[in-house]
Amino acid sequence: MIVCIVGSGAREHALAQICARTADVIATPGNPGICGRSKEGHSLSSVVQAPEDIEADLFIIGPEAPLVDGLADRLRAKNNVVFGPSADGARLEGSKAFMKELAQCAHVPSARYAICNRLDEAARYLKDLPGPYVVKTDGLAAGKGVFVGMDLQGAIDDADAKLSGAAFGDAGKLIVIEECLRGVEVSLLVLCDGRNIEPLPPAQDYKRLHSGGTGPNTGGMGAYSPVPVAPKEMVETIMETIVAPTVVELRRRGVDYRGVLYAGCMLTDDGPKLIEYNVRFGDPEAQVILPRLKGDVAQLLFATASGAMEQPPAIDEDAAVCVVLAAHGYPQSPRRGDPIHGVSEAGTVEGVTVFHAGTSLEGGELVTAGGRVLTVSALGPTISVARSRAYEAAGKISFPGMQLRSDIANATDVGEFA
């Protein structure tokens, strides 16, 4: 089997590595880490080529933007098997207003909300909320379009910046204002073949830049799996009350959703509630979920994309922890071109894989080329062991201005499971 993976980040590197157990992999545009051969002997290569011009048995679309733009539809129109929803299904992530409306129709528990396109109505709704205040861009914003804070005027100013187009252009000219849900946040990614759904192991990620949950929001600075507060019973509840009704409503609207459906949930005192949907593997969640999958993952994703998923995914009992290494200036203005050292040494630590994201080769030297540069992912028999391995490996890597959190999967979060 030949698998084409669309994208260039650590998520795509993780997908490539897992699929290369049983298939040859072509990534476009890929990154310097996707090259050579897997230990099973399958080839991995990165090419700068339009996906439509590549011949493959299975296409896996990594990022959200091409899904929202309809790449899956264009590939399917050429009789390709595609893991990733059509543009109408991708609206779940491409439009937060659409997602909230669909969830309401499906009777999915979620935060109460208002959809606004004028500042006066946004300010009026915000003043009726007790705070903290949540203001979201309707469209895609690379994980940076959410304001959460106690400052009412700050929330109004954020709404103004979005609605005016100053903050996110057209993506922010419609906003969603929500009540702030309280509890523990959990990511549950679910395989969907258009009709059948199967959960993957839950994960928990860390959005803020600095340890202790401070600093600006990012695309994610680390993650771990499994999640002690989301045992089998909680997963079943999320599937029954959130994911299944959503898929039924999608089908009612004529959407044949094939790919992964990422439910970001808050575990509140009143039960799990939906925060958001993503329509692709999360990053960095993919870097702890995918390594825990056993067997022929390429065939599993092929069956899902073909509408013929018959077996649930096989899950390794090992835990996984990943730590993101970010560039100087991330997330506001990441610096490029800094030399990276120690990646090979980090990969020698037991259970560790270093996934490339914002890297490039200049004159044969690996340098920074994006905000989140590398993800150091580790497997271990416990979360504590996986965490120790990830941080040991991360300590072997260096580049000027490197940023990382020191508290991913700490004992406070994972408790007795550490």
N, C-alpha and C positions, 0 to 999 in steps of 0.2 A: 504494500500500500504506500502511496505517496500522499503526504499531508502537507498542505500549504497553510501556514499560519500568517495572518495579516497583523502587523504591528511591530514595534521595536523595543518594547519595555521589558522589565523583569517578569511581568505576567506572561508575555509571549515566550521569553526564554524558558520559563518553567513549563509552559505547554509543550514547547519543542523538546525539552529533555524527557518529559514523561511520554510523549508520543513516540520518541525515538527508541523506546524499548522494543517496539515491534514494527516500526514504519520508518521510511526515509522521510526527512522533513526539509521543506523549503520555507524560509521565512522571508517576508517582504514588508518593509525593507530590512527587518532583522537588526542585529547588533553584533559587535565583535565576539560576544560569547557564544553565539549560535554558529558553530563551525566545527569541522572535523567529523568524528564518528563517536557514536555512543558506545558504552562498554559492551552492548549487545551486537555492535558492528554495523548499525544503521547510520546513514549519512545525515549530517546537519549542515545546511548552508544558508547564507543570507544573500539575497539579491535585491537590487533596486529595479523593480519591475512592477507594472500594474498587475494586480491579482487576476484581472480578466484575461491577461495574456499568458497565464501560467496553467499548465496542465497538471491536474492532481485528482486523486480519488476523493479527497475530503478537504474542504476549506473551513478553517476555524478563524473567525474574525475576533480579534482581541479587543481593540478599543471601542468606545461607545460612538465616537463621531462618525466613522464609516457606516455603522449600523443605522444610525439616525438618518444618514444620507442615502440609504437604500442600497448599499453594496450587496447585501445578501440577496435582494431582489434581482439585481443585475446578474449575479452569478447563477442564480437558480434559473433565470431566463435562458441560460446557455446549457441547461440540463446538468448542472453541477450539484453535488451533495454539499450542503452548507450548514455548519453549526453556528447558529446565530439568527436572531429573529429578523423578520422583514421590517420595513420601515414603519408599518402600522403598529407592530408589536414593540418596536424600539421607542415609540412615543412614551412608553412608561418611564423611560429615563430622559428622553428628549424634551418632555414637557411635564413639569411637576404639577401644573394645573390639571392636565389630562389624567395624570396618575391619581390625584386626589379625587377627581370626579368618578373615575372608574372604581376606585376602592369604595367610595360611598355607595355606588350602585350595587356593588358586590357584597355590601354589608360587612366590610372588613374593618375591624377596630383600628382607629387611627386618631390622631390629634384633630381637634376642631380647627377650622381654618377659614380664611377668606382669600379670594383671588382679586387682586387690585391692579388697575392700570392708571390710576390717578393718585397723586400724593394726598389729596384731602381725604379720600376714602381710606387710604392706608393709615394715615395718622389717626383718623377716628377709630378704626378698629384696634390699633395698637393701644390707644388710651383706655380701651375697655378691657384690656388684658392685664392680669396681675403681674406679669413678668416671671421669669426671664422671657425675653422677646426673641422670636425666631422669624427671620426674614430671608426668603429664598428667591433666587432668580428662577424664572420659569424654564429657561433653556439651559443648555450645557455651559458649564463654567469650570471644567477641569477640577472639580472637587473643592473649589474656592468660593462658590457663590452663596454661602450660607452665613448669615450673621446670627450669633447667639450672644445675648448679654442682658444685663439688668438695667442698663441706661436707656430710658425711654427716648430721650433726645437722640442718642446714638443710633437707636433703631430707626427713628424717623429720618435721620440724616442718611442712613444706609439705604432706606427705601427710596429717598430722593435721588441718590447717586445711581441706583439701579434703574429707576423709572426714566430718568433723564437720558440714559444711555452712556453716562460718563463712566460707570463701573464695568459693565459687561456688554456694551453695545446693544444690539437688538435682543440678545439673550435675556436681558434684564428688564425690558420694557413692559413685561408682565411679571408680577411677583405673587408669591404665595406667603401669607403670614399665618403662622400657626401658634397654638399654645405650646408651651415647652413641656414635653413629657419627661417625667422623672423616673429613674430606675437604672438598670444596667443594660447597655447596648450590646446586641449580639447580631452577627451576620450569618444568615443561613442561605447558602447557595443551593439551588435545586435544579436538577436536570429535568428538562421537559421535552417530550417528543411530539408535542401537539395535543396529546391526550393524557399520556401517563406522566407521572411526576415521581422523582426519587430524590430524597435529600442527600447532600454531601455533608461531611462533618462540619459542625458550626465552628466559627472562628470569631475572635475579637481583635479589633485593630485599634490603633492609637493615632488620632487625627492631629493633635496639637504638636507643634514643632519641638517643644522642650519637655524635659522630664517633669513629672508632676502635673501634666496636663495644662501647661502654660504656653504662651506664645501663640502665633497665628495658626489658623487652620491650614492643613496641608492635604496632599493626596493620601497620606498615611505614612507613618514612621516606623511601623512594625506591627506584628500580629502573632497570635498563638492559637493552637488548636490541639486537643479539644478544649471546650469551655465548660468549666465545672458547674456554672449556673444554668447551663443548657443541656441537661441530660436527655436521655431518649424520650422521656415523657414530655418534656418541654418542646422538643423538636416535633413530636406528634401533634401537640396543641397548635404550634405555629403552622404546621402543614394543614391542619383541619380548619383553622379559623381564618388564616391569612392567605396562604398560597393556593390551596385548592379552590376557594371561591373566586380568586382572581383569574385562574386559568379557565374556569367555567364561564366567567363573564367575557374573557377574551374570545372564547369559542362562540359565545352567543353573538358577539359582534363580528364574527367571521374571521378572526385572527388565528391562524395556524402557527402557534408559537413553538419554535424548535431551537433549542439552545439552553443556556443557563439563565435562570431567573434568580436574581440576588435580592433577597428580602432583608433590608436593614430594619431590625426590630428593637423596640425598647421593652424590657421586662419590667412592667409596672406592678404596683400593688393590685391592680385590677386585671392582671393578666398581660400577655404580650400584645403590643400594638405596633402597627406598621409605621415606620418613619419614612422610608423611601424604597423605591425599587431601582435597581440597576439591571441592565439587560446583557451583562457580560461578566466574566470572572473579575472579581475585585482585585485590586493591587494595593496593598500587599497580601490580601487574604489568599490569593491563588498560590502564593509562595509557601504557605503552610498547609493548604488543603490538598493541592495536587500531589505533593510528595507522599501524602498519606494514602493515596489510592494504589491499590495493588492490581496486578494483572495487566491485561491488554487495554490500556486506556484509549488508544487510538480507535480500536474497534468499538468500545463503549460509546465514544463520541460520534462515531460513524452511525451506529445503530440509532442513537438519539436523533441525529440530523435526518435520518431516513424515516423517522416515524415508527421505528420498530424496536424500541428499548424493551427488552424482555427481562433482564436481570438487574437487580440493584447493584450499585457500585460496591466493590470489595474494599474494605477499609483496613489499613494497617493499625495495629494497636499502639504503635509508637506515637508519641507526641511530637509536635513541631513548633518551633519558635523562629521568627525571622526579625532581623534588625535592619532598618534602612540606613544607608550612609548617604547623606545629602551634601550638595555642593555649598560652598561659601555663598551667602546671599539668598539661599532658598528660604521661603518660596517667592519672595518679591522679585529678586533679580539675580538668579543663579549665575555664578561665574563659570565660564567655559575655558578649556585649555590647560587646566592644572594637571600635572602628571600624577598618575595613580601607581602606587607601589604595593606589593604584598598580596596580590590576588591569588597567585599560585600557591603561596605559603598558606593562606587562609583555607584553601581547598584541601589541604592535607589533614585538617582536623577531622576526627572521626564524625561521620554523620552529616558533614557540612557540604553545602553547595552554594557557590556564589553566583547569583543571577545578575546579569548586566542589565542596565536600564539606560542611564544617560552617559554612555561612554562612546568614544570613537578612537580610531587609530590615526595618529599623525606622525609620519616618518617612522612608522613601526613602533611608536610609543603609545601606550594606552593613556588617554586623557579624559577629563570630565567634559561632557557634552550635553548636560541637562541638569534639572533640579535634583531629582532622586537618581543618584549615580549607580549604586549597587544595592542589592538586597542579599544579606548573609542569612541563609536559611539552614536550620539544623534539625535533625531528627534525634530522638532519644527515648529511652524507656519511660521517662517521666518528663513533665514540663520542666522541672528543675534541671535535669541533665541536658535537655535540649537547649535550654536557656544558657547554661554554662558554656556549652559548645559554641553557640552562636556568638556570644560575647568574646570568647577566646579567639575565634577566627576573625571577628571584626577588629580585634586589637592588633592583628597582624597587617591590616590594611591602613594606608595613609595617603592623603593628598592634602594640599594646603587648604585650610578653612573647613575641613571635613566636619559635618554635624551629625550627631546621632543621639538618641535618647538612651539613658542608662536604666530605665525602669520598665522595659518591655517584659511582660509576663512575670512581674515581681510577685513576691509572696502575698502582698496585700490584695492583689487581683485574683490570684489562683488559689489562695488559702491552703487547705490541707492537701490539695492535689499537687502542690509544688514539690 
